[in-house]
């Protein structure tokens, strides 16, 4: 691989490029990419957890399914977790089911699907989850439901968008047992098998439940008592009384005492919590049933006559695990909050996510004076997200989000006085040193020049008079912050803003007639800011802005940053560019093996520009003086990377904060 030959593009006029391009530097080569030790996810703990299961007869040994293709393992009843393995190279497989064979616990089945399109499959492990093989017969199938026959572990059923499939040889081969091309039995969301007869199968679809009593030769719609067009999320059959069947749907919870011939709607769960994603029966006390809904966990102790909510309404429950050896021990797999554990039969819960991190980190701040002080901003986690702070480089995290009210955090910056600012999806918030809560910093006080009629020397003239606009609040998304100078800068969907009073008030708005600014950087009184298709510059700390010429080849800009010598660096879909003369000429880092640059960051301590892409797991560090570069492979797709003393930290798309291993060198470019 070559390093850093660069193309120079000249501007003969302030805003227009000469099309001629010539080579500036050539002949720099580096060693080819080789596998490096993967970086370590260190949290913040929690995120989206989808499925929980235990090894039969070993209640301390648990597996956890996620939304990013990973399977986690616990050997201490879910107190701590560690990454076990990844199903394949993709990062977006949703694991809603994990089935461990009761006869051979080394045999594990994991079906999966994807959120954004109809894809997925079935993976089988024969070595307790260390390695996986995809099953050819279900390759590409979006598997939403999966069940093993209790009376015959070699018989398995898979519910896909196409219908119901069955295997009678432990998953080696599969046959569609629902009518091919059926307009009714498709989009199968749930499955249950009679405890004594594997020919009797229940299937819940996105519109109603179905049943076969002859292994799929014939199917009957068991909808009597069920509200029409009900998505059936979960079905369970009482293992000791197979005539008792529970079904959960978007319209509520139903119970049948006639093996599905007639269902009765169970009362006691409010309409707002009707999306019951999972039902789980206590393995020892059959009258106890847990219902995991989109607004908390409900529990009945009288076979469904009455239900009581056991958690707050903000808990979205994806799965429920009840320990067969100790039914007071209950675990929940939830959206945003990860795994919640109870030791008192669901009366109280505590998070138990040590070692499990599935956070989407969009902002990362490392204290330049103390690299152990790390702040992470996450998105999509509502009140369980916001900001997390670590005082020891990510070993432990503290949730510091009071005052953010569930806002997503897209930018973090620290002022010299220790104040931290967070740019959110709805304004700017500040955390003062030693404070426990964030306070809004969104007051906009603009002064504008307004034409005013006046009499000057006896003549009627129009003059411009400076007047203050009505005070308003910034309530839109803020994507970038720079607090390095006396004047603070912020970029967001409403434009560019500056503050001379440490965020007490802001001035600004749309620049060049538009908002949607995604990056801003400052070096003294010189500021530069970017939209996806343009860059503007200010020489007076944001009082006035002017368009900057940019290479015509650029189709999407993501980030701008100044290095200490005043060079402006630009990360874009086409790669990395830089200018030393405020845009008159640009140099393109042509041979850098990275495109679609999502983020770049200037590390003053090492005088390096750190470059990353959401489509890659490799970090590049460009020496801002010599233009040599080196690379590190993280093993994870990244949102951004930051320097932390002698190491680096990265924010991943789905796996929280990553730490570079100690003692692992980077691959370095050489002439």
C-alpha positions, 0 to 999 in steps of 0.5 A: 500500500502506498502512503500519501501521494497528494494531488494539488488543485489550484484556484485562479479565482476565489470560487472556481477551480482550474481543472488541471491536476498534477502530482505533488508527492509520489513514491511513498509506500507502506506495508500491506494491511495485516490483522492487528489485535482488536480493540476492546469495548469498554462501555458504557454498559447497556443498550439493546438486548433481545434474547435470553436463554440458559443452558438446560440444567445449568441456570448459571450459564446464559446466552444473550442475543443482540441487534449487532450479530453478537452473542454474549455469554454469562457464567454467573447467572447474568451478573457479568457478560462477555462477548462469545462470538459473532455470527458472521461479518455483518453488523446488523443481524437481530438475534431474537431467539437462542435455542440450546439443545437439551441433550447436547448443550454444545449444540446451539441454534441462533436464527436472525433477521435484519431491521432494514430489509428481508434478510437473515438466516439460521446459524448452528454451533457445535462447540458451545457458540465458539464457531458458527455455520450458516444453514444453507436451507434457510440462507437469506431468510428473515427468521422471526420465530423459532421453536424446538419440539419439547418431545423431540429435540431433533425437530425444529420449526422456523417462522419466516416472512414466507411461512413455516419451515420444519427440520426433522434432522436437527437443522440440517435440512428444511421443508416449507410446511405451510402452503407455498405462496399462502396469502394467509400464513406468512410473516410468521412472528411466533411459534409454539409446539405442543409439549407431547406431539410435534405434529401440533404447531401454533403459528402467530402471524402479522395478522392472526394465529394459525394451528396445524395438528398434522405437521402442516398438511392442514392449517386452521385459523384459530381467531375466535375471540381474537380481534381482527388483524392482530399481530401475534408476537408470542404464543406459549403452551402450558407444558402440563396442560396443553389445552391452555394456550396464551397468545400476545398480540398488538391488541392485548393478551389472550388465553385459551383453555380449549387448545386454541379453539376459543380465546378470551381476552385477558383484562388488566393491561392498559391499551397503551401497553398492548404491544406484548412482545413476549410471554413467559410462564414460570417453570414451577408455578404455572399460574404465574405468567410474565408479559413483556410489553412496550410499556413495562413488565406485567405479571399474573399470579392467578393464571391471567385473571389479573395482571400487575405492572412490575416495572416503570412504563419506560421499560421496553421488554423483548424477552423474559428469562425465569430461572428454573432453579430459583424462580425468584431470579428473573432477567429481562432483555430490554431496549436501551436498558440492556439486561435487568435482573430481579431476585425477588420475583420481579418486584424490583430490578437492577441493571446487570450489564457489566461486559455488555455494551451495545451503545450507539456513541455519536460523541466522544470527549477525552480531557486533553489534560487527563486522558483518563477522563472520558465523556461519551454521548449516545443516541437512541436510548432516551432516558437510558442514554444521553451522557456517560462519564468515566474517570478511569479510561472507560473501566467504569462509567457514571450515567450523567444525564439529568436535565437532558430529558432523553435527548440524543447527544451528537457533540461534546466539547470542554471549555478551559474552565472545565464546563462541558457542552453537549450538542443534542437533537434539541439544543445545547446543554451545559454541565458545569464542573462538579455539577450533577445536572445539565442546564440549557444554554439556548438563548439567542440574542441577535442584533440586526441592521434594520432600514430606518427613515431619518432626516439628515441635514434636512433631507429624508434618507434611509439609514441602517439602525442596529436593533435587537431581535426578539429573544428566542430559544435554540431548539434544533439539532446541534452537530458540532461545537468548538470551545477552544477560544474566547468565542465559542462556536456551534454548528447545527441544522439552524445554522452557525452560532457564536457566544462571547459569554460562555454560552449564556447567549448565542448569536447567529443563524442561517449562513449563506441563506441556509442552515444544516451545518454539520461541522465547525472548527476554530483557530483563534479568530479564524473559523471554518464551518461545513455543510455537506456541499460547502465550506464557509470561513470567518476571519472575525470570530464568526461576525461575518462569513464568506464562502470558501472554494472547495474541490469540484470533485467533492460530493459530500463533506463530513468534517473540517478541522484546523491543525496548529499551523493553520492548515484546514483539513477536510474529510469527505466522501472522496477522502481527505483534503487540506489547504494552507491558504484558506481554500485557494489551493487544496491538496488531496491525500490521493493514495490514502486507502480510505474513502467516505471519511466520516470524521477527522480530528486533530491531535495537537499532542502528536501533531496528527490528524486522525481519520475514520469512516463509518464503513471501515474498522481502520483508523489512520493517523496523518502526520500534519508536518511530514504527511506520513501516515500510519494505521490501526485496525480496530475490528469494529465499524467506527463513528469517530476516534480520539487521542487518549494519551499514548493510546486512542479511543474510538466510538463505534456504531453499535458497540460503545467506546473502544480502547486501543490495546496496550503494547500494540503498535501501528503499521507505519508508512515508510518512504 
